[in-house]
Amino acid sequence: MGSPAQVEAVIAMLTAAHPDQPASNWDILRQVMDDGFEGH
């Protein structure tokens, strides 16, 4: 796991690499990561 800033950096890279993907995909990833952070 990474810090929230690292997660956002990865999402930014994924968004740039896959501009055809809907923003909802990245929102799901954010939620999963947030849930993981809360669990620790």
C-alpha positions in Angstrom: 0.0 0.0 0.0 1.0 3.6 -0.5 0.1 6.9 1.0 -3.0 8.7 -0.3 -0.7 11.0 -2.3 1.0 8.0 -3.9 -2.4 6.5 -4.8 -3.4 9.7 -6.5 -0.1 9.8 -8.4 -0.7 6.2 -9.7 -4.3 7.1 -10.6 -3.0 10.1 -12.6 -0.6 7.9 -14.5 -3.3 5.4 -15.2 -5.6 8.1 -16.4 -3.0 9.4 -18.7 -2.2 5.9 -20.0 -5.8 4.9 -20.4 -7.8 8.1 -21.3 -10.6 6.0 -22.7 -11.5 4.6 -19.3 -14.4 6.2 -17.4 -13.6 8.2 -14.3 -15.8 5.9 -12.3 -13.0 3.2 -12.6 -10.6 5.4 -10.8 -13.2 6.3 -8.2 -13.6 2.6 -7.5 -9.9 2.2 -7.1 -9.8 5.2 -4.7 -12.6 3.7 -2.6 -10.8 0.3 -2.4 -7.6 2.0 -1.4 -9.4 4.2 1.2 -11.1 1.1 2.6 -7.7 -0.6 2.9 -6.2 2.5 4.7 -9.1 2.5 7.2 -8.6 -1.1 8.0 -5.1 -0.5 9.2 
